[in-house]
Each structure stands twice: as C-alpha cells, then as structure tokens.
Amino acid sequence: MDDVIDFGGQGRTILLLHGLMGRATTWWPLTRWLTRYGRVVAMDARSHGRSRHRGSTWRTPDFVADAAEVLSHYGPGVVIGHSMGGLHGLGVAATHPSLVHGLVVEDMAVDLRGRTVDAWRGLFDAWPVPFRSLAHLHEFFGPVVGPYFAECVEERADGYHLLSEVDDLFAIAAEWGREEYWSWVDAVRCPMLVVEAEHTAMPPGQQAEIARRAGGVHLLVEGAGHLVHASAPDLFRGAVEAFLSGQEVDLPGGGVQDGDSRHAGA
C-alpha cells in the first residue's frame, strides 16, 4: 500500500491517523515507543503527504474507508488519531467495529457546524511561504510545532512549500462546518481514550461528552496545545501506554479522576 508507512513492531496493528496538514511521518517520534505494543503503521490521508489521491472533492467517509482498508490489510487493532485523524478513527470504529479494538482521539470534536475556514485563510496568508530554509520554518513555528511542520513541506527551487494544496485543505475542513457525527460516537463499542488539550480550539465540553457517550475516558491535559503529543509528550505517552496495556489511565506527575474524566498538569 503506497500511502502507508510500516514503522515496525509485532502483534496487533496500531494505525496512526494524522491531522489536517499533517502526514504519516509526523508520527515518527511516537513510533519509537509504540512499537513495543504492536505493529505500527501510519498513512498519508487524501490530499496529504505523498498520497496518490489529490484534489479537494473528498468527503469524510472517503477517509474513513481508506483507514478501514488499511486495517483490513494489516489486521484489526488500535487506532490513534489526531484532530482530523481522530474524527476518521471514530468513523472507522463506528462503521467497522470488527476492525477497531481500541481508539484514541486526540483533540477533535464531532460537531463544528457553523464554523467556516475564513479565519484559517488569514492565518495561512500570513505564513512566509516559501520558507527559505528548514531553519526558517523552525524559527517561525517554534520548537514544539516546528519539527511537525518540517515533515509537511518539500523543497523546490525557491524554497520550502507545503506538500498539500491549501485550497484542498480548506475544502476538507469546510465539510466539518456543515456536518455533525454524533451518530458515530453513539455507535462506538470499543474502549476509547479522548485526550483534550487545555488550549483546544474545539467547542467547550464536547470532548468530555464524546467520552461520556461512548463509555470512554476523557483526559484534559493542562498547558497543552492542539498537538498534545508534541506539547505534552510525557503525559500523552503515559496515558496511551496505560490504555494500550489495558490499565487504568493514571498519569505521570499525577492525575485527578472526576467521573470518567481526568485532569493532568503538564
């Protein structure tokens, strides 16, 4: 499968789904410990990375079908999805329950109706693309997000450009402002961990409600930004390792349980 990277490991499949603007290789730092828990694979979503599927006509069920195809090929297992990838993971767990034995959703909501991509357009327009060097990119995005975006660009004659076409990304995200996916949440039957960033851009309370309705665990990580696994890597790792081991999610540095939610200080 050309769009899939096999990071190694043995046993059950652990499928990693990246967020909007990301790609499979952004998960590499996590794969160094995830391979202890299974065979780790990650895929480039449509219009991302080196995916052979380009363009902006894709809908969320298309991405869900792609993820299900990967699990059908490599075998059932656990899905870990960040942002957009978390939504796609929910879709696979809901529509292909035999393929998903566990699900980690990192900082994503299922009802963003009414939101537009207009604010994002202004943000992207302010980016100094093309970046003159990778050092320029790291300087612009900072030490936490810089390594992530360094994986999502390619060098051309005039500098570094995003691998994805921005208009394609806007089209993908625009669908989230028109649709809601609570039916997927209600259909999930596997264990679920929902990891929310304190500084999330998602609607307040919605991620806790996702966990509650699916019978999962909600973890709010204090001090973390949207890319929780980069801004609070130790806490994210501790929670995910406990989840993969079938243990109660108890966090390094402490965590306070509140019903089915837990709060951790970064």
Buried (B, 14 or more C-beta within 10 A) or exposed (E): EEBBBEBEBEEBBBBBBBBBBBBBBBBBBBBEEBBEBBBBBBBBBBBBBEBEBEEBEBEBEBBBBBBBBBBEEBBBBBBBBBBBBBBBBBBBBBBBBEBBBBBBBBBBBBBBEEBEBEEBEEEBEEBEBBBEEBEBBBEBBEEBBBBBBBBBBEEEEEBBBBBBBBEBBBBBBBEBEEEEBBEBBEBBEBBBBBBBBBBBEBBEEBBBBBBBBBEBBBBBBEEBBBBBBBBBBEBBBBBBBBBBEEEEBEBEEEBEEEEBBBBBBB
